[in-house]
Amino acid sequence: MPLVEIIHTQVYNASYWAAWTAFTLGWGFRAGGREFLPHSGPALIVANHQSYFDPILIGLAAHRPLTYLARSTLFKKRILATIIRSYGAVPIDRGYGREGLQTVFETLDQGRAVVMFPEGERSHDGQINELKAGISLIVKRTTAPIIPCGLAGGYDMWSRHDKRPRLSPLFMPDAGRSLAVVFGEAVPPELYRSLDRDAILADMRDRIVKAHAAADQLRRKPASLFKS
């Protein structure tokens, strides 16, 4: 194995366990549905989007390194570009133009698991927004299994309206900000071949909603729920 890859692997592993410790102790992080994510080969993970921490949380829930799609503008700063590339990020234009779509397909062809947030932005109210139309172009053409993913607690912990995240330590009664991620059952790409755009978006959103509900059930519950 080349030295660069060895260093990358060591940095990734160290970062993984540091983040796992921080999110478990700080927010009682839990994960489920790992059996639905293939251990190797291409996979397209589609998730709801609640906070800046979402990519990290999905990475902690997975049993393999993931590839994240980041706005191409983030790669204009050399230091930042080096950091996010080291964690598997690849640049993509926000509107999923031709070059962006090609980037997704090329990454999947390399046998990597790609994470996408088809809402296009973080939720404004904690609910799952309508999905952007561009995701339908990808799932109709990909041959990779599609993995719905639900994140719960991120909006309560650090919404787009908050300046900083709010803790919910594992050793204290939960304040309603605990975190969980659940992967749903893999969807064979053939399912979407004959569907039109609206049907694809509706089905995919429904699967993400169900994964989100499962994640919400998996979270630690606030202490008030256990009081008589």
N, C-alpha and C positions, 0 to 999 in steps of 0.2 A: 504494500500500500504506500503511495507517495506520502512524503512528509507532510505536505499541506493538508491532505485528507486526514492524516493521523491527528494533527493539531486541531483541525476543525471538529473531529469526533470528540476529542478530549474537552474542548471548550463547550461543545454542545451538551455533553454529559454533565459537566460541572454546572452549567447554567440550569439544566433541567432539574437537578436535585436541589439546587439553591432555590429555584422558583417554587418547586413542589413543597419544600419546607415552609417557605414564606406564605404561600397561599393556603396551605393546610392549617398552619398555626394562626394566621391572620384572619382567615375567613372560613375555616372548616371545609375546605374544598373537597368535593366528592366527584366521582366519575362513574359512568355506567355505559353498557353497550359496546365495550371494546371488542367483543367477539364479532361484531358486524363490520369492523374495519379490517380489510385484508392485511396480512402481515407483510406482503410484498406485492409488487406490481402496481399498475396505475389505479388511482381512485380519485374521484371528484367529491370532495366534502363540501356540502352547501349548508350554511349555518345562519341563524339569526344574529343580529349585531346590536350589542347593548353598551359596550364600553371599549376604551382603548386596550384593556387587558384581554379582550376576546382571543386574539391569536395565541397569546401565551397559554390561556386556559385550555384551548383546544389541543395545543401541543402537549400539555400535561396529561390530558385525557387519553392521548394516543399512545400506542406502543411502538411507534416508528417515527423517524424524522418526517416533518411535513414541509411542503413548499407553500409560501404565502404570496399572494398577489398584492403588490404595493404600488401606490401612485408613482408614476414615472418621475414626477417632480422631486420626490424624496431622494432620488439617485443623483441629483445634481450637486449635492454636497458630498465631497469625497469621503470624509470620515464617516458620515452617517451611512453612505452607500456601502462602505466596507463592512460596517457592523451588521446592517440588515441582510446583506448578501451572505454573511457568515452563518446566519440563521435560516438560510434557505429562501429568502425573499427574491422575487423576480419582478421587474418593472412592467406595468401595464397602464394604458391610458384609461381614464375613469369611465369613458363612454363605451368601452369594449369595441373599439374600432377594429379594422381588419388586422392591424399589427398586434393588437391586444389578444384577439382571438387566436391568432397564429401562435403567440407565446404560450397560451394555455395548452393548445394541442401538442406543441413541441415538448412541453414539460411533461405532459401525460405520456407521450411516446417514449420518454426516457424512463418510464416505470415509476414515476414519483406520485405521491399523494398530494393533490393540490387543494388548498382551502379557498373557498370563495364565500363572500357575503352578498348574496343576490339582492338584498334590499338596497345596496349601494351606499348606505350611510348608517350611522348609529341611530337607534330608535329615539324619537322625540318624547315618547310617553311610556316606554317599557313594553308596548305592544309590538307585534310583528307587522311591519309595513307590507304593502304590495311589493312584489318582486319586480326588478327591472327586466325589461323585455329581452335584453342581451343574453341572459342566461339560457333562454330557450334555444338560441342558435348553437350554443355549446353542447347542450345535452342531446340535441337531435343528431349531432355529428360524432360525438365521442363514442368510443367502444369501451370506455372504462365504467366500472360500477359506480353508481351515484349514492353517496352516503348522506342522508339527512342528519343534521346535528342541531341539538337544542342547547342553548346556554341560559341559565336562570340565575338571578341574583346580581348580575352585572349592573343593571340599571339602578338598583337600590344601593349598590356599593359605590358606583361612580358613574352617574349619568352625564350626559353631555351638558347638563345645566350646572353641574358641580365643579368647583375649582380643584378639588382634590378628593381622592378616595376616602371612604369612611370605613374604619375597621369593625370587625365582628370576631374577636379572638375566640379560638377554639375552647380555651379554658374558662370562658365566661358565658352566661346565658346569651343565646343568639338574639341579635337586635333586628332580625329580618334582612340581613345583608350577607348571609352565607351564600356560597357559590357551588354550582354543580353543572356538569356537562354530560350529555347523554348522546351517544350515536344511535341512530335508528337503523332498522333493517335495510340492507343494501337494495337499491333499485336497479334492475337490469336495464341497460340503456335502450334495449329494443322496445321497452314499454312506451317510449316517447316518439318512436320513429313515425308513427302514423297520426299522431295528435297535432292539432293546430296550436298556435302560440298560447292562446288564452287557456286552453285545456292543460297544457304543460305547466304554465305558471300556477294555475289553481291547484293542480295535484301536488306540485312540489311545495307550495306554501303550506298546504294541508299537512304534508309529512313533516315539515319543519315545526309547525305548530304542535303536532303530537310529540315530537322529540323534546320541544321546549316544556310541554306539560309534564313529561316524564322526568325531566331535569328538575323541575320545580318540586315534584313529589320527592325527589331524592335529597333535596336540600335539608339541612338542619332546620327544625321549626322553631320559631320564636317561643320563648318560655311561656308567654301568655296563653299559647294554645293548649298547654298542658295543665293549666289551672282550672279547678272546678268552679 
